[in-house]
Amino acid sequence: MTIQLHPLTEAHWPAVRAIYEQGIATGNATFQTEAPEWDAWNTGHLAHSRLVAEAADGQIVGWAALTPVSGRCVYAGVAEISVYVAAAARGHGVGRQLLQALVAESEQHGIWTLQAGIFPENAASVRLHEAAGFRVVGQRERIGQMHGVWRDTVLLERRSATVGAETVALA
């Protein structure tokens, strides 16, 4: 599928939210049970490294963004990744293109580690991340409940080969 990537803005929110809700409806994309309003979503995600995928007909068919993992300064270069693709566009390389671009953009903003927590049932997402250089760190068992059922997640991470690669000599 031919797409163009653009920075995700508030103007894209209705389409982004609809795609998010499609992911939520699968039951295997997120612990979230409903998509938030723009202000809550905007506050919870990093201001940089937000992308939408636009199809040739102008329709938004996917999005990707980063969430900080901690407010502590030592983790300033660590972010959790979200990638969502519209149901009709899945399996056409949209997720791959979004993920590759998000990795590159995150490095431009000093992110040295990207992490993803993916339900093991979402094998396509695990494969997508592995193909983009993520490695499985492990499986987090019973990490959270969804509709009263304990769920596991596969924890994946990608370390930048350029950002944070330098070592500091200790005196």
Sequence and secondary structure as in RCSB ss.txt:
>XXXX:A:sequence
MTIQLHPLTEAHWPAVRAIYEQGIATGNATFQTEAPEWDAWNTGHLAHSRLVAEAADGQIVGWAALTPVSGRCVY
AGVAEISVYVAAAARGHGVGRQLLQALVAESEQHGIWTLQAGIFPENAASVRLHEAAGFRVVGQRERIGQMHGVW
RDTVLLERRSATVGAETVALA
>XXXX:A:secstr
  EEEEE  GGGHHHHHHHHHHHHHHTSS S SS   HHHHHHHS SSS EEEEETTS EEEEEEEEES SSGGG
TTEEEEEEEE GGGTTTTHHHHHHHHHHHHHHHTT  EEEEEE TT HHHHHHHHHTT EEEEEEEEEEEETTEE
EEEEEEEEE SSTT       
